Amino acid sequence: MKTLISFQNKMIPVYISPTVQTKSNALPILIATLNKKITSGKRALQTCLKSLISIEIVGSEAILHTRREIDSLAISLY
């Protein structure tokens, strides 16, 4: 399933695996985590969030894809 969220004045596509689709609270948790990490996260995470192009939610993790593959990270949602 594909959904769009607004983050830092950009529309970011979020791809959710079929096993997570049943958990309707994944998107609000993701948005809250991203907003928290952009202000209080480490430099590597902030760099990742500034060049974010898409997010993939698999299980309890969000894989953050960036323009540069080397900056991509996975963060835990739960």
C-alpha angles and dihedrals in degrees: 000000000000123000132170124226130185114238125165092349092305131106107236121193114230118200114201122197116234092249092058095044090083090061103078093186095067095092098049090047090049093051093047091049093049093049091049094046095049089064104030105024128108120270094260091054093046090051089051093050093049092057097036116148103166144354130217120198113206119170108316096336134085116212109209112209118201138186090260111051091214090064094055115116142178121227131188117243099191 
